[in-house]
Amino acid sequence: MEKIAVIQTAFPGDVILATPIFEALKDARPDSFLTAVVRPESHPLLRDNPYVDDILIFDKYGRDKGLKGLIGISRLIKGADWAVIIQRYLRSALVAYLAGIKRRTGFDSSGFRFLYTETKPYRKDRHEVLRCLDLIDVVETERYRPCIFITDETKLKTDRLFREEAIMDEFAVATPGSVWATKRYPHYADLIDMVKEEFGLDTVLLGGADDVEVSKMIANGSRHKPFNLTGKTDLLVSAEIISRSRIAFTNDSAPAHMAAAVKTPVIAIFGPTIPEFGFSPYSDISRVVDIGQLHCRPCSTHGSKKCPEKHFRCMLELMPERIISAARSLIA
């Protein structure tokens, strides 16, 4: 039995974009044993994935921080025949190298490619999903899409939450949070009101514990009060809620990829970043809305805590009417 370790210890959204790798590997090597190496917060996204045989949690910013943790996780994947290293950073390369895995595949753009035994081109003109599939030489890429598998248990938890919150009618979802402050769209309160007035849909606010204050401010600023479930759901319940919605409005963040993975129409609002980086929703029923060309845009790959130009035009000047216009075709 061939043992393959897929190492992706970036954010949950990046893990969602990497899910086609597992399906493609199982198709090509049905008898293989696939292990995913991910951060703790991404574990639920793969827990019920039928193509993943084992999940190893690498808490690189917590319990496994430092050399001791690096050696510890390396010992756990020791004996694997092949490591597919998606992230282009030192720790991911070292995990496979220290484990003594004989075949180690990563991108040629990594500064630590000398730790790999083979490299694949990192094509900037490709979507991240396709770049991931490039690592394992998939030719028929159209067969594979990001996916999240949701159990009956999660559906029942969502049913109970809906009864508690009295959510009975059709609704939209908005996810206003982001690790990066400049990725947070500042006009969500007005957008929620327009969604109600244009489409007759109430809005459900979703997010993690770090997004509670942001959602509270948005809810207080909306005339049509949303159902605020921020901080009340885990990732899988959030995915199930998004799957039940008519449309999702997200920042350039994990919920955009979550919506694509559960086949819900999604509007992704981009500010400091651009879809050409390859991280737009991988879905035919998605739209990216942004301000267009600015001399300062993009200002970074991931966003930042503050606008480097101190004007934040990429978000402040992007009016909700533009987003509603893009949503009409998806709602229809």
N, C-alpha and C positions, 0 to 999 in steps of 0.2 A: 504493500500500500504506500503510495506516494504521499508524503506529508508536506503541506504547503502552508506557510505563514504569510498572511497579508497584513502589512504594518501600515496603519493610518491613524496617527495619534493627533490629528488636528481637531477642528471643531465638529460638532454633530452634523452640520450641513455638508462638510467635506466627506464624512462617512456615508451619508445618504448618496452622494454622487459616486461613491466607490462601490455601492452595492452590486452594480452589474458585473463586476469582476468575479464575484462568488458564483453567480449563475453561469457565467461563461466558462469558468474553470471546471465546474461540475459537468457541464455539457461536454467539454473536451476530455475530461478525466473523471468519469463517473465513480471510479473506485478510490479517488483521492480523499484525504482527510484534511479539511480546510480549517485553519485556525485564524481568527481575527485578533489583532493586537490593537486595542483602542483605549482611549481615556475613559474614566468611570462614567461620565455623563453621556457617552455614546453607547454604552452597553445595551440599554433597552431597545435601541433601534435595530439591533441584530439578534436579540434574544430569541425571537420566534422565526427567524429566517431559516427556511429549510435547507438552504445551500451552505450554511455555516455550521460546522461540526463542534467547534469549541471557541470560546471567547476568553482571551487573556486581558485583564485590566492593567494598564500601565499608567499609574497615577503619577505622572512625571512632575507635576507641580505640588504634589502632596507626599503621600507615603513613600513613593518611589523616587523622590527627588535625590539627585546626586549620584555618585559613582556606585554606592551600595545598591540603590534601587535599580540602576542600569544593569549591574551584574545579576541581580536577582531575576529580572524579567528575561534576561538572556538565557539563564539556566532553564527557565520554564519552556523555552522553544528549542532548546538544544535537541538535536536529533531530527529536526525538519530537513527535508531534502531541498527545499526551494523557498527563498524569501522574496516576496514581491513588496518593494519598499516604495510607497506612494509619496510620502513626504520627502522633501529634499533637504532635510536638516540633519545635523550631526547625530543627534540621539537616535533617530530612526535607523541610520546607517550602522551605528555602533551596536545596536541591539542584535542585528543579524550577524555582524562581524564577530562579536564576542561569543555568540552562540556557536560559532564554527560551522555555520550553514554553508555548504559547498557552492550552491548556486544562489547568487544574490543579484537581483535585477532592480535597477532604479533608473532615474532619468539622467541624461547626459548633461543637463544644466545644473545638477547638484555640485556644490563646491566640494563635496565629499565622495565624489564618484570613484575615487581611488579605492574606496572600501567595497565597491561592487565588483562582481565578476563579469557582469555584462550590463550595458546601458542601452536605453531606447531614447529616441529623439523626443525632447519636450517641445511640442509644436504649439507655439503661442497662438496660432490661428485656429486652433481646435478647441471645442468645448472640453471642460474638465472630464466629463464622462468618457469622451472619446480618447482623451489622453491616458486615462486609467486603462482603458481597453488596449491601447497601444503597448502598454507594458507587458501584456501577455499575448501579443500578436493576433488579436481578434480581427478578422477581415469583415465578417458580416455583422457590423456594429449595429445595424438597424434593428436587430433582434432583441437588443438589450436596453432596458430602461431602469432608472432608479426605482426601488420598490421598498415599501414598509409593510410587513405582515402584522395584521391585527387579530388577536384572538377573541373568542366569544367572551372571555373574562373581561377584557378591556371594553368591549361593547356594552356589557352589563354595567360596568362602572360608569360609563358615559351615560347610560340610561338613567341611573340613579342620580347623577349630577344634574341632568336635565330636569328631572322631576323636582329636585330640591330648588333649582333656580327658576322653575316655571318657564322653561324654554320649550315652546310647543310649535311655533310657526317656522316657516323658512327664514333663514338668516344669512348674513355675511359674516366673515371673520376678519378681524384686523389684528395685526401683531406689531405693535409700535416699538418694541424694544430692540436693542442691539448692544453688543459689547462695546462697539465704537459709537461715541456720541454723535459724530457727524453723519452716521448712517441712519439716524432716527429722523423720520419725516416729521416736521413740526406742525403740520396742519391736519392732523388726524381728527381732531374734534370737529372741524368744519367738514371733513370728508365723511364722517359718520352721519352728520345731519343730511348731507347731500345724497348719500346712499339710501337713507330712509325716504327722502322726498322724491328721488328719481325712480327708485326701484321698489319702494314699499317694504324694504328689508330692514329689520333690526340688525344690530351688529353685536357680535360676541368678541370681546377683547381677550386675547390669550397672551401668555408670556410666563417667564419664570419668576422666581423670588426677587431677582434684581430689577425686574420691570414693574414692580408693584406701584411705586410712586409715580412713574411715568404714566401708567394706565389710569391711576387715580386722578391725575391732573386732566387727562383727556376726557374721562367720564364726567368730571365736574364742569368741563368747558363745553359739553355737548348739550344742545337743546333736546335732542332725542336720546335719552339715556341708554347707553349700551348695557348688555349683560357683561359684567366685569368678572371674568374667571381667572384673571392673572394671579399666578401663584397657587392656584387651586388644582392644577392638573400636572400629571407627569407627561413625558414626551409622547407616549403611546396614546394616552387619552386625548392629548392635543391633536395628534394625527387623526384620530377617529372623529373628533369634532370638526376638523377641517374637511374630512371626507364627506361629512353630512351637510356642509355649507354650500350655498349657491356659488359663492365666489370668495376668494381670499385676497386681502390687501396686505402686502408685506413690505418690509425693507429688503435691502440686499443682505439677507441673512438666512439662517436655517429654515424658518417656516416657509420660505419661497420654495425650497427644494422638497420640503415635506408635502406641500400642496401638490407639486408636480408628481411626487411619488404615489399619492393616493388619488390622482387623476381628478383633482378639483381645479377649475379655472382659477388662475392667479394673476394678479397685477403686482409686479415687483417694482418698487420705487427706488431708483438709483440716484445717488447724489454725488459724493466724491469719487466713487468708483464707476467703471464703465462695463457694459456686458461683454465687450471685446476681450476682457481678461479671461472669459470662458466660464463664468460662474452665474450665468442667468438660469432661470428655471428651465429644465430640460423637458419641455412639454409643448405639444402643438396647441394647447389651449392656455397659453400664457402670453402676457404682454409685458414688456419693459417700458416704463415711463420715466423720462429724465428731462432735464432742462435743455439738453443739446450741447452745443459747443460753447465752452468758456475757455479763456486763455489759461486758467489755472486747473482745468479738469482733464484727466484725473490727477488728484494731488497725491495719491498714494495707492498701494495695492489693496489695502484692507480697510481704509478709512483711518480716522485719527480721533483724538479726544476733543480737539478744537480746530476750527477752520484756520489753516495756515495764513490765509489772506485776511482773516478777521471780518469777512462780510457774509459768508455762508450763503452766497447767492444760489448755489446749485440746489439747495433745498428751499430756502425762503421764497424764491421767485417761482418755484414750481407749484402752480395753483391747483386746488382740488378739481377744478373743472376739466383739466387735462386728463386727470386720472379717471374721472367719471366718463369722459368721452371714450377712453380706451376700454372701459368696462362694458360699454353698451353692447359691443359685438360679442363679447364673451357671455354676457347674461342672455343675449338672444339665442 
